């Protein structure tokens, strides 16, 4: 199965191929977001946000062929008074 992987901001260092930008990636059938995180060596932390095909997802989401997967860190914005 193949997915389209997008990593943003300081997560780009986890791309499996030493080039920046979206990449096609082969995975075993029935892989989950958790499997992908482990395969890439990324930290599994609460501020890591995942979207699959434009929808928020969690680590238990099962990936399917041609899914578009996006990882990015949650940004915290604080307003000053």
C-alpha positions, -999 to 999 in steps of 0.1 A, spaced: 0 0 0 12 36 -7 5 68 12 14 104 6 33 118 36 35 155 46 56 166 75 55 202 86 79 226 105 106 208 126 91 174 118 107 175 83 138 158 97 118 126 100 113 121 62 127 87 53 144 101 22 168 130 26 148 155 7 122 180 19 87 180 8 58 156 5 68 120 -3 52 88 -14 58 60 11 51 22 10 35 6 41 22 -28 50 -16 -32 45 -36 -24 77 -8 -1 91 -20 25 115 -9 60 122 9 46 153 29 22 130 38 51 108 50 72 137 72 44 150 85 36 115 96 73 110 111 74 145 89 104 154 80 111 190 45 102 200 35 132 220 2 149 228 11 180 208 17 160 176 -14 164 154 -23 141 126 -47 145 97 -56 117 72 -73 129 40 -80 163 55 -97 149 86 -83 149 122 -72 114 132 -56 96 161 -29 70 163 -54 41 160 -65 52 125 -60 25 100 -44 38 68 -55 27 33 -40 29 -1 -34 64 -14 -42 81 19 -27 116 24 -12 118 59 -1 151 75 18 155 108 24 188 125 28 203 160 -1 220 177 6 257 179 -3 275 211 -12 312 206 -14 335 235 -31 369 233 -16 398 252 -39 422 269 
